[in-house]
Amino acid sequence: MQKQFGGNNRWLGVNWQISMNSGWGILGLNLVLEAERDGRLVPVPLVPTLHADYFPPHYQRLMEPVLARERVACQQLEGKKEGTFRCEFPVLHSLGNWLGWDSAAEKMERVLGSINLAIIFLEDTQMRPRAAVASKQFDRILAGSTWNKEVLCKNGILNVETFLQGVDLSLFCPARKEAAKGKPFVIFSGGKLEYRKGQDITVAAFRKFHQRHPDAMLVTAWHNPWPKTIFGLDRAGHVAGSPVLDAQGRTDVLGWLEVNGIPRGACHDLGPIPNYLMPEAYSQVDVAVLPNRCEGGTNLVAMECLACGIPTILSANTGHLDLADERHCYPLLKQGPVQPMPPFFGTEGWGESDVDEVVEALERVYRDRGEAAKRGAAANRFMQDWTWQKRFEELVQHLQHVQSERLA
């Protein structure tokens, strides 16, 4: 049974949870903020925002009318437990690796709009035969990277365009603090702790590098709110075991690093940290290391590091290929095949970075700080075109194109 869900026809529904502690949440937040600033469309979240009271004051002021509309929308939807609800306004949807899975191929979205755009970040390249059928409930699918678009097209999904993420350049900009005498050489690694993100490669490379340079320190932002996904980190043989939870139920990153030969004094884990506080952490960093095996999108952490002018070592595979360029980062070009591991059954296009190449890239930054600073400055210039304002404009254009196609 289908039911009608009303609202202003200028509304733009966002059908996933906004928050400050996940990639999807940050994407939704920035699109909503940009829409609210722009004024042509009126953003309304269709899923209750997570911890809105944790937003910084300048976000809360702009989000206040958005959250008021969210309460109205969610109250209406809460009263309708069954059926598909047709909205009288466009709706943005989130897609991940479920697209085309047997359990989801026949499932329609609970909420459908007058126009339906779906943003997708796909890592698993083994898509089910029904994926193309499942995709047709959307007018257009917006792939988070050039690689993602290629994977989708190869699997017969043709209503797809590339839609890269943005970065808040008012937050993420060069703010490097003057290094004090005797200050450690700070190496940053970010992204939720899991095999796909390649932290085991980072650990192996840092272990070698620290033996040569005891002044090096590894700073990590590896918080993973889904601890059950932290497994298989030792599969490639770079590390021993996976982290366990401490007495407070948090991932014991430092204990795991110590087991793997990195002294506690040579590392610092930031733990769960709101995204808007990351610029302060980045201001302390000499180099970022991101040897990720796969990114469906362009990796928000990598984009933030580049925007902050941090010399960044980046695996040249999958979604990173939209960013990786010798002129403004240190691309890891040696990319070996990656064997599938649950929950991912297809790893075509994934890349296994070479530990020694990571170490050599760290050496290049350590030895030639002048060249590293130049690449960092070039990275910041490169990212000036990656604003959320521009991404929102592209989103509006997609909506307009769909509307035009219907009228043709």
Order of alpha helices (4+ residues) and beta strands (2+ residues): beta-beta-alpha-beta-alpha-beta-beta-beta-beta-alpha-beta-alpha-beta-beta-alpha-beta-alpha-beta-alpha-beta-alpha-beta-beta-beta-beta-alpha-alpha-alpha
